[in-house]
Amino acid sequence: MSAHPGTVDRPLTHDPQKQAPMTSSTSEPSGSATPYVTTIGANASRQNRTREMQLIPEALARAHMHERLRAAEAERRAVRLAAARRMQRRAERASLRARRALAMAVMQ
């Protein structure tokens, strides 16, 4: 481990004075970004943020509609299920009546 220099995650030492000095790479210019670019970036992000804020009610309405559609579909399913159970009970009663009638006819 001591052969490799420390990484950002695992520095060789936590003592700042013993760490290697930061060397600026030649590809990146020293100094901060130009204020012009920074201001444009800030304005663009601000516009994006206000646009997102304007779209929030639309997103809420869409979510609300989706929820209502889902609830309506669930209610329709429940109604269909109740109707199916009613019809099944009716069919079972009719079947029982038919069997009784047949038994009575056979007994005669």
N, C-alpha and C positions, 0 to 999 in steps of 0.2 A: 504494500500500500504506500509506503514512504517513497517509492520510486516515482509514483504518479503525483502530479501536482493536485492540490485540492480542487474540488468542483464547487459550484455555487451551492448545491445542496449539502455537500459534505466538505467544508473547508478544512485545511490541515490544522488550522488553529482558529480559535475564536478571539484571539487577541488582535485587535486592529493594527497595532504597530508591527506585528510580526508578519502580516499578510503582504503578498506581493503588491506593488503599486499598480493602480489601474492605468493601462496604456491605451491611449486613444487610437482607434484604427484609422488607417489612411483613407479608407473608403468613405467613412462618415465625416462630414465637415465638423469642426469643433464649434461650439457655441450653440445657442438655441435656434429653433426654426425661425424663419423670418416672420415678423409680426403680421404681415399681410396674409400669409398662408394660415396662420393660427386664427386670425379674425374670420377669414372665410370659413374655415372649418367650424368655428364656434357658431357662426350665423347659420350655416347649413344644418348643424345638429339642432339648433334652436328651432329652425323651420320644420325639421322632421318631427321634433317633439310636439310642436303645436299642431302639425298635421295628424299625428297620432292621437292627440287630445281630441281633435275634431272628429276622429273616426271612432272614438270610444262609444258614443251613444249608438252608432250604427252596429257596432259589434255586440253591444248589450241587447239591442233589439233583435239581432239575428239569433243570439243565444236564447232569448226569451221565446221567439217564434219556434225554434228548434225544440225547446222544452215543452211548449204547448202542443206541438205536433206529436211528440213522443207520448205525452199524457193522453191525447185523444186516441192515438193508436192503441195504447194500453187499455183504455176504457172500452174501445170497440172489441178488443180481444176478450175482455171480461164479459161483455154483453153476449158475444157469440158463444162463449163457454157456458154461460148460464142458460142460454137458449138450447144448446146441445144437451145439457144435463136434463132440462125439462123434457125435451123430446125423448131422451133415453128412458126417463121414468115413465112417460106416457106409453112408450113402446113396450116396456116391461109389464105394465099393468094390462095392456091389451093382450100380450102374450099369455099372461096368467089367466085372463078371462077366457081366451080361446082354449087353453088346456083344460080349464074347469068345464067349459061347454062340451069339449070332446069327451072328457071323462063321464059327464052326465049322459051324453048320447050313447056311450058304450055300455053304461050301466043299465039303460032302458031295455 
